């Protein structure tokens, strides 16, 4: 059984400022590009049975700069749809909704085409991804390049936890995390790795 490597994209203006970013396809900052390039030593000496990325530019560009080839865009790796909270910081949300928590309270609907998603909906997407990865993991390592909240939910689901338990796994920009197995059970082998 191979390992599942999770790569969060490099810094964008909104990841730096703490604004919720799902469908707004911001480019990497100059620093984000340097972060992505710095991941190459952690990623390019491996072979992958499968390499997937979110279709958003910040994930695709991170994969390119990190030296990954043959990466296939997968729409299920898209970030959480933050609905009406797209571009809004948690601090600003708390001004209107003290005590609000993404993991338990969800988000209000946004503009047309962006109704927002619940942790359970993200969990269902993560479960679809994990089911599709199983045959590839039987052949070797798999790498996913995507976004913080989605990868946190995917990690929770891989470990057999409810989607909202993704709240337990803080994930920094331009990091590599590795999910492996021990005694045939999924485990976190590395988290937030950087060169």
C-alpha positions in Angstrom: 0.0 0.0 0.0 1.4 3.4 -1.0 1.4 6.6 0.9 -1.0 9.5 0.2 0.9 12.8 -0.1 -1.1 16.0 0.4 0.3 19.3 -0.9 -1.4 22.6 -0.1 -0.9 25.3 -2.7 1.5 28.2 -2.1 0.5 31.6 -0.7 -2.0 33.8 -2.4 -3.0 37.4 -1.4 -6.1 36.0 0.3 -4.4 33.1 2.1 -2.0 35.7 3.5 -4.8 38.0 4.7 -7.0 35.1 6.0 -9.8 35.6 3.5 -11.9 32.6 2.6 -11.0 31.6 -0.9 -12.8 28.9 -2.9 -13.9 29.8 -6.4 -12.0 33.1 -6.7 -9.0 31.9 -8.6 -6.2 34.1 -7.3 -2.6 33.5 -8.5 0.2 32.7 -6.2 2.1 35.6 -4.8 5.8 35.9 -5.6 6.4 34.4 -2.1 3.9 31.6 -2.9 5.8 30.8 -6.1 9.1 30.5 -4.2 7.3 28.3 -1.6 6.1 26.0 -4.4 9.5 25.8 -5.9 11.0 24.9 -2.5 8.8 21.8 -2.4 10.6 20.1 -5.3 13.2 18.3 -3.2 10.4 16.7 -1.2 8.4 15.5 -4.2 10.5 14.9 -7.3 12.5 11.9 -6.1 9.4 9.8 -5.9 7.3 8.1 -8.5 3.5 8.3 -8.2 0.9 5.9 -9.3 -1.4 8.8 -9.6 -1.0 12.6 -9.3 -4.1 14.8 -9.1 -4.7 18.5 -8.5 -7.5 20.9 -8.0 -8.4 22.6 -11.3 -7.8 26.0 -9.8 -4.8 27.9 -11.0 -3.1 28.2 -7.6 -3.0 24.4 -7.2 -2.0 23.7 -10.8 0.8 26.3 -10.6 2.1 24.9 -7.3 2.3 21.4 -8.9 4.2 22.8 -11.9 6.7 24.9 -9.8 7.2 21.9 -7.5 8.4 19.9 -10.5 5.5 17.5 -10.7 4.6 16.1 -14.1 1.5 14.2 -15.3 -0.8 15.9 -12.8 -4.4 15.5 -13.8 -7.0 18.2 -12.7 -9.8 16.7 -10.6 -12.9 18.9 -9.9 -13.6 17.0 -6.7 -10.4 18.5 -5.2 -11.8 22.0 -5.5 -11.8 24.0 -2.2 -14.9 24.2 0.1 -17.5 26.5 -1.5 -17.7 29.3 1.1 -20.9 30.7 -0.4 -21.6 34.2 1.0 -18.3 34.2 2.9 -16.1 34.1 -0.1 -13.4 36.8 0.4 -14.4 37.4 4.0 -12.1 36.8 7.0 -13.2 34.9 10.1 -12.6 38.1 12.1 -15.1 40.0 9.9 -17.6 37.1 10.1 -17.3 37.1 13.9 -18.3 40.8 14.0 -21.7 39.9 12.6 -21.9 36.3 14.0 -19.9 36.0 17.3 -18.9 32.4 17.9 -19.4 31.4 14.3 -17.5 28.2 13.3 -17.1 27.0 9.8 -16.9 23.4 10.9 -20.3 23.4 12.8 -22.2 26.4 11.4 -21.5 26.2 7.7 -21.9 29.2 5.4 -24.7 31.2 3.9 -25.5 30.9 0.2 -23.5 33.1 -2.1 -24.1 34.3 -5.7 -25.7 32.1 -8.2 -23.7 28.9 -8.7 -22.2 29.1 -5.2 -24.7 27.9 -2.7 -22.0 27.1 -0.1 -21.2 23.7 1.2 -21.5 21.9 4.6 -18.8 19.8 6.2 -20.9 16.7 5.2 -21.0 17.8 1.5 -17.2 18.3 1.6 -16.9 14.9 3.3 -18.9 13.3 0.5 -16.5 14.8 -2.1 -13.5 13.6 -0.1 -15.0 10.1 0.1 -15.4 10.0 -3.7 -11.8 11.0 -4.1 -10.6 8.4 -1.6 -12.6 5.7 -3.3 -11.1 6.5 -6.7 -7.6 6.5 -5.2 -7.7 3.0 -3.7 -6.6 1.2 -6.8 -3.7 3.6 -7.3 -2.6 3.3 -3.7 -2.5 -0.4 -4.2 0.2 0.3 -6.9 2.2 3.0 -5.1 2.2 6.5 -3.8 -0.5 9.0 -4.7 -0.2 12.8 -4.6 -2.9 15.4 -4.3 -2.3 19.2 -4.8 -5.2 21.1 -3.4 -6.5 23.5 -0.7 -6.4 23.7 3.1 -10.0 23.0 4.2 -10.6 20.3 1.6 -7.4 18.5 2.4 -8.2 18.7 6.1 -11.6 17.1 5.5 -10.1 14.5 3.3 -7.6 13.7 6.1 -10.4 13.3 8.6 -12.3 11.0 6.3 -9.1 8.9 5.5 -8.7 8.4 9.3 -12.3 7.4 9.7 -13.4 10.6 11.4 -16.5 12.7 10.6 -15.8 15.6 8.1 -16.0 18.3 10.8 -13.0 16.8 12.6 -10.9 18.3 9.8 -10.8 21.2 12.2 -8.1 19.3 14.1 -5.6 19.5 11.3 -4.2 23.0 10.7 -2.5 23.1 7.3 -0.1 25.8 6.2 0.5 27.0 2.7 3.1 25.1 0.6 3.4 22.1 2.8 3.6 18.4 2.2 1.8 16.0 4.5 1.8 12.2 4.3 -0.9 9.8 5.2 0.3 6.2 5.5 -0.7 3.0 7.2 0.4 1.2 10.3 -0.9 -2.3 11.0 -3.3 -1.8 8.1 -4.9 1.3 9.6 -4.5 4.8 8.1 -2.3 7.1 10.1 -0.7 10.5 9.8 3.0 9.9 9.1 4.0 13.5 8.5 2.2 16.8 8.7 3.0 20.3 7.4 6.4 19.3 6.1 8.7 21.8 4.5 12.2 21.5 3.2 
